Amino acid sequence: MQHDSIDVVKAAPPLNLTKLGINHRQLFRYVLLWEAEHGTGYPIDVYDALKGELVGKGISQSHFYRTVADLELRGYLSLLGYVDGKKKYTVTNAGREQYQAIYQESFDPLFRVRNIAQLFIHDITGMGGARGNVMPLEKKDRRFFGSLANVRHLIAYTMLKETIHAKEEPVITKDVWRLLDEKYGWKPAYGYMYDVVRELETDSWIYGEWDDERKRSRRLYWINDRGRAIFPQIEESVLFSMRQIRDFVGSVVAVFENRPSIALK
């Protein structure tokens, strides 16, 4: 029995805030500063709101209130007084600057990662109306996306899909690599993609030959029967992973989308 290099049934790793490059303290800071400006100013209201928005994300009450104390100590929050025994705060200008810094650092990469997941989902299911626009991921954030997704499955899915659609025409690794960037705004490191494609050939999912046996500069690929048979499983794995990323990242992105930037005064 042949053992494939790529495990098509491997479960997607669980997602958490740390994997998104966000810690609870950073998220608490963000929401507390915004709510001190636009909300009631009561931390207890903020904590209750976060529990509702981030269901299943493990919101620690003690950690949350330590963040409140830290923001006050650093001069980002100013205590207005007590109302019915509850502390009421307002945000300082230093707090507004801190808020803007967190917004710019954390929101944009998350929004782009969610968009990549949505594009893969749309292409696999054909559902959801018109295909969204491509939002290129900054080079510095590509590793971040790779930490969330099963990149080997994404490469295998795209390579198999393109060789199936090409029918009798050959497919070249570099062309598929560029296609990922054009269609999704993301691409893996080329060396890694090259290695995964060679694994697909070793596993007889695709077969290849050199365009020139003497120069060996370009390897041409076609789909194999094994690749055609395994493709639905790879596609299902990618769909599950992209939905997981879309939903989890989306719930965190919503925290930012619902609280746009605070203007400096």
N, C-alpha and C positions, 0 to 999 in steps of 0.2 A: 504493500500500500504506500502510495506516495504521500509524503508530508510536505505541505506547502510552506514556503517561507513566510507568507502573510496569513495570519490567523483571521479568517473571515467571521468567526463567531466571538472574537475577543470583545468583552464588555467595555463600553466606554468608561473612562475613569470618572469618578464622581466630581462634580464641580462645587467649588466653594468660593467665598470672597477672596481668599488668599490667592487662589489660582487666577483670579481676575486682576491681580496686582493691586487690590484694595484691601486694607485691613479695616476692622470694625471701627477703630478709633478715627480713621480718616473719614469714613462714612458718617459717623456720629458728628464729627466736627462740621462737616458740610451741612447736614440737615439742621443742626442746632443753630448755626449762624444764620441760615436762611429764615428759620422759623422765628428767631429773635427779632428779625426785621419785619417779617410779613405775617407771622402767626400770632399766637396769644402771648408768647414770651415765657410760657410755663414749660419747663423741661418734661414734666409728667405727660403733657399733651403730645410732645414730640416723641417720647418713648412709645406711647400707645399707637401713634400714627405709624411709626416704623415697624412695630410688630405686625400691623395689618398689611403693610406694603411689602415686607420681606418675610413672608411666611416660610418657615422651615429653614431660615438662615442662622438660627442660633443667636438671637439678640440677648446679650447679657446685661441685666439691669445694673449690676454693680460696676461693670465696665463702662456702661453708658454714663452713670453719674460721676465716675472718676474723670471722664472726658469733660463733663460740665464744669467740674472744679478746676480742671487744667485750663480750660478756655478762659475762665474768670481770672485765674492766676496770671495768665499770659497777657491779659488786657484785651482779649478779643470779645469778651462779653462783659457787660457792666450790670451790676445788680441794681434794679430799680426799687426793690423793697419786697415785702411779704404781703400777700393777699390770701386771706383765709388759711394762713400757715404755709402757703406755697411760695417759693421763690419766683420772682418775675424778673426777666432779663431783657436788655436791649443790646443790639450789636454795636460795637465801636467801629471807627474807620479802619483801624488795624484789623478788625475782624472781617470787614468787607474785603480787604486786600487778600486776606487768607482764604476767604471763600472763592474769590476769583482764581487764585492760584490752583486750588483743588479742582475747580470746575474745568479749567483748561487742561490740566494734567490728566484727569481721569475720564472725563466725559467723552471726548472725541474718539480715543481709541476704542472704547466700548461700543460707541454708536457704529463705528466702521466694522467691528467684528460682528455685531448683530446683523449688519447689512450683508456681509459675506454669507453668513448662515442662511439668511432669507433668500439670497440668490440661488444657492445650491438647492434649497427646498423647492423653490419655484421651478427650476430646471428638471428636477426629478419628478415632481407631482403634476406640473402643468397647471396648478391651481393658484388662486390668489390674484387673478386679474393680470394686468400688465406687468411685465418684468420691471423691477426697480432699476434705478441708475447705479452704475458702478461707482463706488467710493474707495479709491485706492488707499490701501493701508500703508502708512509710513514704514520705511525700511526698518526703523528701530522697533516697530511694533509687530513685525512678522513673527519673531520668536514667541511673542505673547500669544498670538493666534495658534501657533504650533503647539503651545503647551495645553491648549484647550481641546484641540481636534486631534483625531487619529490621522496624521499626515500621510502615513503609508496607505491607508484606505482611500484617502482623497486622490492620491497619485494613481493608485490602481484603478479606481472608479473612472477617472478622467481618461486614462490611457486605454482602458478596455472600451469605454464608450466611443472614443474617437476611432479606434481600429474597427469597431463594429460598424459605425456609420460610414467609414471610408470604403467598406466592402473590399474591392480588389486593389484599391490604391494603397500604397505604403504610407505609414505614419512615422514621423521623425520625433524623437524625444524633445528636442529643442523647440519644435513648433508647438507641441502640447504644453510645454513649460510656459511659453509666451502666451498661449491661449488662456491658461489659468489667470495670468495677470490681466489680460484684456477683458475676460468675462466676469472675474470676481474681485479684481483689485488686490489679489494676493498670489504669491507663488513661493514654493519652497526653495531652499538652496539648490542650485542646479546639480551640484555634486551628489546630493542626497537623492534627488529625483532620478539621476542617472543610475544610481545603485539599485533603487527600487524597481526601475524598469528592467534592469538586467535580472533581478530576482523573478519578475513576471515571466521572463523568457526561460529562466532555469526551471521554473515550475510548469512550463509548457502552457501558460495562459495565453501567451503570444509567441510568435516565432519571428526571427529576424535574420537578415543577411546584410553584408556590407555592400554599399553601392559600388565600391571599387575595392576588390580584395587586396590590391597592392597598397593603396593609400590608407584604407580603413578609417576614413574621416567621418563618414556618416553611416549609421546603422538604420536600416529600414525595417519597419515592423508591420505585421499583419495579425489578425485575431486567430486564435486556435480554437478548436472545439471545446477544450477545457475552459478556456477563458470565456467563451460564449455561455457555457453552462453555469459558471461561477458568478457571472456578472450580476444577476438579480440579487444574490446574497450580499455582494459588495455594495450594491446600490442601496439595499435596505439598511445596511450598517451605517452608511454615510447619512442617509435620511434620518435615522434615529439620532445620530450624533449631532447633526446640524439642528434638529428640533430641540434637543437638550440644550445646546448652546444658545439658540435663539430665545428660548423661554427663560433660562436662568439669567443670561446677560440682560434680556429685556426687562426683567423685574428690577434689576439694579439701575439700568438706564432710566427707567421710569422715575426713579428718585430724583435724578438730575433734570429730566425733561419737565417734571412738575414743579421744579424750583429753579427758574432761570436766573441768570446772573444778577447780583446785587450792584446797583450803581454806587460809586464812591461819592461821598458828600464833602 
